[in-house]
């Protein structure tokens, strides 16, 4: 397994934590390119576009891991405490799902 490239498919709370850590590491490695100004200056427009597309994809994967972690934790809480009252909090951004809905 290559920690920087293997597709992650978390299903449990622990796997979502692991996926979030790995996604953060992948973003960190990708971000290192930005600090190498010679590398950036040498990139063609197409290479820069590919880099930005990859960075965006990594951020989406990281967000998916965070959403999955939230959903998994909420599901566990609701399973262990079925009498807990579910309250929908106001959504901070239009179109965003509540924490407990699987993304």
Buried (B, 14 or more C-beta within 10 A) or exposed (E): EEEEEEEBEBEEBEBBBBBBEBBEEBBEEBEEEEEEEEEEEEEEEEEEEEBEEBBEEBBEBBEBBBBBBBBBBBEEEEEEEEEEEEEEEEEEEEEEEEBBEEE
